[in-house]
Amino acid sequence: MSISSMRRRAVPALTAFGAAAAAVLALAAPAAAKTGTSELSPEQAGFTATGAQFDTISAQVYLRGPAQYASAVAGLGESVQLWSAGSVAIFGVTASTTGSTYTPYAIVYDRSTHAMVVLNPSVQWCDPSACGSTIGTWNTGDTLSMRVTYNPSSGALVFHASPTAGDAGTSFSATYQAGIGESFNQARVGTDFGTTPWDASYSYSPPMQYIKVAVFSKVSLTTYSGHTSSMWTWWVHHALLANTEQQSSSDWVSVPSNLYNGGANFQTYLVPQSGETPNQPARS
């Protein structure tokens, strides 16, 4: 099965949160944190970090029931990503909004041509009884720990994920020889709606109000020099806003909350009809 068909089936601020959510999101970043301007993606909402060479990005995400978003999108997913000048390495999960499970995948793209380089290389799916190359699924309600790591010395990319609860005891791993000399100077984490990082062709029907899609926690990045931190540190972090621009600059799909819990946590939300304006949706 191709990644396009997987994510097409399965397939990224806020002005209308409740009082409790608004209080959480109002937490300010420490003085040392460097906040960059928001960036647009045709299909992903979350955060991106720049200003360093990143060899690892990891995060946990709670897998919410995809069927509750069926009136807005055909599918969605969650991912962590490393970007270099020439390559994009992604571990993600994808779910159809007509179903209740999430399918994992590992993929590398050519950043210049947007062509797929490899899908699920040397993949291993393990459950408590055995390991094999047939990929399973994870269920709604799992909290998934996911990671992409690049080894600058060996040139290996390693993709790994496993639930911390729910389907604990299962895991996904894949390995690809990307080659020595890659400089991954951007790291991303968030909710996905398209078939590739550049896809804006999917359909989106805005809901009547902001709707939570995902809760990310324990976001962590490590540089080639060995420095590990959340999004709040000396490198620059940017909010990543999903906007297809299929019709106009008003085609917002999803936005993240502000970072909180020391820059390690955030949430993503679908943008409602009231947010479909030429201006960026307001963020708390």
Secondary structure, 3 states (H helix, E strand, C coil): CCHHHHHHHHCCCCCCCCHHHHHHHCCCCCCCCEECCCEEECCEEEEEEECCCEEEEEEEEECCCHHHHCCCCCEEEEEEEEECCCEEEEEEEEEECCCCEEEEEEEEEECCCCCEEEECCCCEEECCCCEECCCCCEECCCEEEEEEEECCCCCEEEEEEEECCCCCCCEEEEEEECCCCCCCCEEEEEEECCCCCCCCCCCCCCCCCCEEEEEEEEEEEEECCCCEECCCCCCEEEEEEEECCCCCCCCEEEEECCCECCCCEEEEEECCHHHCCCCCCCCC
